Amino acid sequence: MARYPAIIQSMAKSTTVAVLFVALIGSYSLLNYTNLPFSIPSLQAASGGNTILNVLPHYDAVMAYDYIASYSQSAIEIYHRILLLDVLVLIPVYVLFLTVALLQTGKLVLRRRGQSYLQFLAVLPSVAAMLNLLEDGIITGLIAAYPVRYEALATFCGYITTAKSVLVVTSFLTITVFAILIGYSRVVYSLGLRKCHI
């Protein structure tokens, strides 16, 4: 991890990962499971049940504008607050959690010979964050410009959303695989079947 910023390396500890995980679960629970004025359920109630574009796996211009057309003025105001929450809280929290968790678990699994691969994996959350910020900016612009339609930009935004989601899911899956390998190695070691290298 020598090439990664020192502040991130210093955070790559089990207690830090646990705290960031709790913060991640808490912030996403507020977004998805409450009726606060910056939550998805509140927006759905004001838009006939439609959610935000950011959480769709993929969309094209037709689907994007179907959603945008369904947003009432109150739904748009809620959407703006959700995007603000995304920029100020959700993105920083998930980038820190995923990066630190990848470094913490990856250094145990990959060890010295896999450090270059670990460096690559640890960058994925930051790339996802940059795509997320670009996505938020484009969606804000599409909503502000409506009923003027920018079909190509809306379609492009759909691909950005998909790419962001793939990177985030890949990061989570990688951490899960690393955690399973660490757990398996330690269980085998505790049973005395072989030495523990993790």
Secondary structure, 3 states (H helix, E strand, C coil): CCCCCHHHHHHCCHHHHHHHHHHHHHHHHHHHHCCCCCCHHHHHHCCCCCCCHHHCCCCCHHHHHHHHHHCCHHHHHHHHHHHHHHHHHHHHHHHHHHHHHHHHHHHHHHCHHHHHHHHHHHHHHHHHHHHHHHHHHHHHHHHHHCCCCCHHHHHHHHHHHHHHHHHHHHHHHHHHHHHHHHHHHHHHHHCCCCCCCC
